[in-house]
């Protein structure tokens, strides 16, 4: 009986030891569970904050994309307007260039006509000068002839007066 009590006592001690060990393992497991629960909460909080940050960034990205689209549209409209203005200015300058070219052509024709007229007048002036020189020479010769005729007339009168006297 004592052997059985000892055996039982040993089994009880063994069971107590196992119970203590199980209790310690349970405490460790509870500490680990509490630590894991804290880590899980921390990770859940982190995930929630990351999700909120992601949503905020997605919202911001959407707003930036909208602003980019609007800016692009405005730039395109502004670019088209600027191109239209430049094209209109080009057309104006082309019209003005055509008018200037027409005036230049008219002025060139007028200049050529004037130069031709000047040459004609110079030629006419040269001809008139030659004619005047010829006329002067002719007048000089005629005056010389008149003087000669006057002398002859005076001589003839003198002879006639002598013959009459």
C-alpha positions in Angstrom: 0.0 0.0 0.0 2.8 2.3 0.8 4.3 1.6 -2.6 1.0 2.5 -4.2 0.9 5.7 -2.2 4.4 6.4 -3.3 3.6 5.6 -6.8 0.5 7.8 -6.5 2.4 10.5 -4.8 5.0 10.3 -7.6 2.2 10.4 -10.2 0.6 13.4 -8.3 4.0 15.1 -8.1 4.4 14.4 -11.8 0.9 15.7 -12.5 1.5 18.8 -10.4 4.8 19.3 -12.2 3.0 18.8 -15.5 0.2 21.2 -14.3 2.8 23.8 -13.3 4.6 23.4 -16.6 1.2 23.6 -18.4 0.4 26.6 -16.4 3.7 28.2 -17.3 3.2 27.3 -20.9 -0.4 28.7 -20.7 1.0 31.9 -19.1 3.6 32.1 -21.8 1.0 31.4 -24.5 -1.2 34.1 -22.9 1.7 36.6 -22.9 2.5 35.6 -26.5 -1.2 35.9 -27.4 -1.4 39.3 -25.8 1.8 40.4 -27.5 0.5 39.0 -30.8 -2.8 40.8 -30.2 -0.9 44.0 -29.6 1.2 43.4 -32.7 -2.0 42.6 -34.7 -3.7 45.8 -33.4 -0.5 47.8 -34.3 -0.4 46.2 -37.8 -4.2 46.8 -38.2 -3.7 50.5 -37.2 -0.7 50.7 -39.6 -2.8 49.1 -42.4 -5.7 51.5 -41.7 -3.3 54.5 -41.7 -1.7 53.2 -44.9 -5.2 52.6 -46.4 -6.2 56.2 -45.5 -2.9 57.5 -46.9 -3.5 55.5 -50.1 -7.0 56.8 -50.5 -5.7 60.4 -49.9 -3.0 59.9 -52.5 -5.5 58.3 -54.9 -7.8 61.3 -54.4 -4.9 63.7 -54.8 -3.8 61.8 -57.9 -7.3 62.1 -59.4 -7.4 65.8 -58.6 -3.9 66.2 -60.2 -5.0 64.3 -63.3 -8.1 66.5 -63.6 -6.0 69.6 -63.2 -3.6 68.2 -65.8 -6.5 67.5 -68.2 -7.8 71.0 -67.6 -4.4 72.6 -68.1 -3.9 70.6 -71.2 -7.3 71.7 -72.6 -6.6 75.3 -71.7 -3.1 75.1 -73.3 -4.6 73.5 -76.5 -7.3 76.2 -76.7 -4.7 78.9 -76.0 -2.4 77.3 -78.5 -5.1 77.2 -81.1 -6.1 80.8 -80.4 -2.4 81.9 -80.6 -2.1 79.9 -83.9 -5.2 81.6 -85.2 -3.9 85.0 -84.3 -0.5 84.2 -85.9 -2.2 82.9 -89.1 -4.4 86.0 -89.3 -1.3 88.2 -88.8 0.5 86.2 -91.6 -2.5 86.8 -93.9 -2.4 90.5 -93.1 1.3 90.6 -93.8 0.8 88.7 -97.0 -1.8 91.2 -98.1 0.4 94.1 -97.1 3.3 92.5 -98.9 1.2 92.2 -102.1 0.2 95.9 -101.9 3.9 96.9 -101.3 5.0 94.7 -104.3 2.3 96.3 -106.5 3.4 99.8 -105.4 7.0 98.9 -106.0 6.2 97.6 -109.5 4.2 100.7 -110.3 7.0 102.9 -109.0 9.5 100.9 -111.0 7.4 101.4 -114.2 7.1 105.1 -113.4 10.8 105.3 -112.8 11.6 103.6 -116.1 9.1 105.9 -117.9 10.6 108.9 -116.3 14.1 107.8 -117.2 13.0 107.2 -120.8 11.4 110.7 -120.9 14.6 112.2 -119.4 16.7 110.5 -122.1 14.2 111.7 -124.8 14.4 115.3 -123.4 18.2 115.1 -123.2 18.3 113.9 -126.8 15.9 116.7 -127.8 17.9 119.2 -125.9 21.1 118.0 -127.6 19.4 118.3 -131.0 18.1 121.8 -130.1 21.6 122.8 -129.0 23.0 121.5 -132.3 20.3 123.3 -134.2 20.9 126.5 -132.2 24.7 126.2 -133.0 23.9 125.8 -136.7 21.5 128.7 -136.6 24.1 130.8 -134.8 26.7 129.9 -137.4 24.1 130.6 -140.1 23.2 133.9 -138.5 26.9 134.8 -138.2 27.4 133.9 -141.9 24.3 135.8 -142.9 25.4 138.9 -140.9 28.8 138.6 -142.6 27.0 138.4 -146.0 24.8 141.4 -145.0 27.9 143.4 -144.1 29.5 142.4 -147.4 26.3 143.4 -149.3 26.1 146.7 -147.4 29.7 147.4 -148.3 28.9 146.4 -151.9 25.8 148.6 -151.8 27.8 151.5 -150.3 30.5 151.0 -152.9 27.9 150.8 -155.6 26.3 154.0 -154.3 29.6 155.7 -154.1 30.3 154.7 -157.7 26.8 155.7 -158.7 27.2 159.0 -156.9 30.5 159.5 -158.7 29.0 158.6 -162.0 26.2 161.0 -161.5 28.4 163.8 -160.4 
